[in-house]
Amino acid sequence: MVAGTRYRFWCGRFHEPAGQRESHSTATMEACVKLCTSKPWCTMVLHGIFRETCQLYDRKVKIEATPPQSSVLWNSAVNDQA
């Protein structure tokens, strides 16, 4: 739970990275998720594993769905608002 919103976190797994609505520089996944929680439209984040990139998405992804893609580039989190 982050600020009352339930998230599911995935290490090294992610949904399609194209089409982010916003991109920010954040040092941690925690900061990235807090940024998402502050946006009423944000339902998913990708945070760079080796870079301080936070991408915010307005995408309808079920919190139970295992992300189909995997690599050492991204960690992801999906909230239950999607």
QUIMO-V918677 format. One line per field, one symbol per residue. ss: DSSP state (@ for helix, = for strand, . for the rest). psi: psi as a letter, one per 30 degrees, with the letter a starting at -180 (. if undefined). burial: # if it has 24 or more other C-alpha atoms within 12 Angstrom, else .. A space follows every 50 residues. Layout:
ss->???
psi->???
burial->???
This chain:
ss->.=..=.====..==.......====...@@@@@@@@@......=====.. ..=====...........==...======...
psi->kjhgkklkkkjgkllkflgkelkljkfleeeeeeeeffkffkfklkkkeg lhkjkkkikjkkffkkkfkkagekllkklgf.
burial->....#.#####.###.#..#...#.#..##.######....#######.. ..#######.#.#...#......#########
